Amino acid sequence: MTFRPTDCWRWYFDSEYDSLMLEVSSEMLFRSCYPSKMLVPDVFGEFPFSVSDATSYYQFYNSCQLLNLTDSQKIELAINAIVAANFLKPQMPKSWYFSQQPMLYKPKIADIVEVILQEDGQKVCLMVVEVGENASLCIIAQPTFVAMNKTFSFSEAIKIMNDRLKPIERNAVQHLEYQELEAIS
């Protein structure tokens, strides 16, 4: 499927669906998965899909090629990544679901990473959409999973401490930046 941003694309908020929408054409709309309570106030109107948005779209979409997703899911993940990176309110880390890693990974935007669930050791695949010094905003890059009785859905945003992240094994040889974790005394 060829899906390329154009200067006709536009964002707008739809109060009926309580979601930020991306109008791709008169026949095609994309609805983000984030409700209004998670969005910054600037999105409650209409504005163009910017050159920066298009650059981010290609960056996120290209990272999706590592994932075992359909093309439609890759497009959905890339567009939700733009929304999460640019239009979500700040979040607090929710790292307690995941195990700390022995090496500190310094992620980059659009990295595909994994975390390991505390309760059962299951690996969960994520895409990094915003990098911070100690924690990064990620979106779920796989189908639904449950951790500590909470269900996480595809494209859901979660901020996670960087000491919980590690590159997925298929990506392990590409541009890794590790630092030994220092003991806290």
C-alpha positions in Angstrom: 0.0 0.0 0.0 1.4 3.4 -1.0 0.5 5.9 1.7 2.3 9.2 1.3 1.6 12.4 3.1 0.5 15.4 1.0 -0.1 19.1 1.7 -3.8 18.3 1.6 -3.7 16.3 4.9 -5.1 18.1 7.9 -5.6 17.5 11.6 -8.8 18.4 13.4 -10.5 17.5 16.6 -13.8 15.6 16.4 -15.9 16.1 19.5 -18.4 13.3 18.5 -15.5 10.7 18.6 -13.6 12.6 21.3 -10.5 12.1 19.2 -7.9 13.9 17.1 -8.6 13.0 13.4 -6.3 13.1 10.4 -8.1 13.8 7.2 -6.1 12.2 4.4 -8.7 12.7 1.6 -12.4 13.4 1.3 -13.0 9.7 1.5 -10.4 8.7 4.1 -10.0 9.7 7.8 -7.7 8.4 10.5 -8.8 8.5 14.1 -6.1 8.6 16.8 -6.5 6.3 19.7 -6.0 9.0 22.4 -9.0 10.6 24.1 -9.3 14.3 24.6 -8.3 14.2 28.3 -4.8 13.0 27.2 -4.4 15.8 24.5 -2.8 19.2 24.9 -5.3 22.1 24.4 -3.8 23.2 21.1 -5.4 20.3 19.2 -9.0 21.3 19.7 -9.3 23.0 16.3 -8.0 22.4 12.8 -4.5 22.7 11.6 -2.3 21.4 8.7 -0.3 18.2 8.6 3.1 19.9 8.7 6.4 19.1 7.0 7.7 18.1 10.4 4.7 15.7 10.8 5.6 14.2 7.4 9.2 13.7 8.4 8.1 12.0 11.6 5.7 9.8 9.7 8.4 8.4 7.5 10.8 8.0 10.4 8.2 6.1 12.5 6.9 4.1 9.5 10.4 3.0 8.4 11.0 1.8 12.0 7.9 -0.3 11.7 9.5 -2.4 9.0 11.2 -4.4 11.8 7.8 -5.4 13.2 5.6 -8.3 12.2 2.6 -6.1 11.4 0.3 -5.6 8.4 0.9 -2.4 6.3 -2.3 -0.9 7.7 -1.0 -1.5 11.3 2.3 0.1 10.4 0.5 3.2 9.1 -1.7 3.3 12.2 1.3 2.9 14.5 3.3 5.7 12.7 0.4 8.1 12.8 -0.4 7.4 16.5 3.3 7.9 17.1 3.1 11.4 15.7 0.1 12.2 17.9 1.8 10.8 21.0 5.0 12.7 20.3 3.4 16.0 19.5 0.0 16.3 21.1 -0.1 14.3 24.3 0.0 15.9 27.7 3.1 15.1 29.8 2.9 11.7 31.5 4.6 10.3 34.6 6.6 7.1 34.2 4.8 3.8 34.9 7.8 1.6 35.0 6.7 -0.7 37.8 5.2 -3.1 35.3 8.6 -3.9 33.8 11.9 -5.3 35.0 15.1 -3.3 35.2 17.7 -4.2 32.7 21.4 -5.0 33.6 22.6 -2.4 31.1 21.2 1.1 30.6 20.1 1.6 27.0 19.9 5.2 25.6 17.1 5.1 23.1 16.5 7.3 20.1 13.3 8.5 18.6 11.6 5.7 16.5 13.7 2.9 18.1 11.9 -0.4 18.4 12.6 -1.6 21.9 11.3 -4.3 24.3 10.6 -4.5 28.0 10.1 -7.5 30.2 7.0 -7.8 32.4 7.8 -8.1 36.1 5.1 -10.7 36.8 5.8 -13.3 34.2 8.9 -12.4 32.2 6.9 -11.8 29.0 8.6 -9.6 26.4 6.6 -6.5 25.1 7.5 -4.6 22.0 7.4 -0.8 22.0 8.3 2.1 19.8 10.1 5.1 21.3 8.3 8.4 20.4 10.0 10.9 22.7 13.3 10.5 24.5 14.1 11.9 27.9 17.3 11.8 30.0 15.8 9.2 32.4 12.5 8.1 30.9 11.1 7.9 27.4 7.5 8.0 26.0 6.7 4.8 24.1 3.7 3.3 22.3 2.8 -0.3 22.3 3.9 -1.9 19.1 2.1 -5.2 19.4 -1.4 -6.6 20.1 -3.0 -6.2 23.5 -1.3 -7.6 26.6 -2.2 -7.7 30.3 0.2 -6.6 33.1 -0.9 -6.6 36.8 -4.6 -6.8 35.8 -4.3 -3.8 33.4 -4.9 -4.3 29.7 -2.6 -2.4 27.3 -3.7 -1.9 23.7 -1.9 -1.5 20.4 -0.6 2.1 20.1 -1.3 3.0 23.7 1.2 5.5 25.1 3.3 4.7 28.2 6.3 6.5 29.7 9.0 4.2 30.9 12.3 4.7 32.7 15.1 4.1 30.3 16.7 1.5 32.6 13.7 -0.8 31.7 14.2 -0.6 27.9 16.4 -2.7 25.7 16.7 -3.0 21.9 14.8 -5.9 20.4 17.1 -8.7 19.5 16.6 -8.4 15.8 17.9 -4.8 16.1 20.6 -5.5 18.6 23.5 -4.9 16.2 22.4 -1.5 15.0 23.8 1.6 16.7 23.5 0.6 20.3 24.5 3.0 23.1 25.0 1.3 26.4 26.2 2.6 29.8 26.9 0.5 32.8 24.3 1.1 35.5 26.0 2.7 38.5 25.2 1.3 41.9 23.1 3.6 44.0 24.5 3.9 47.5 
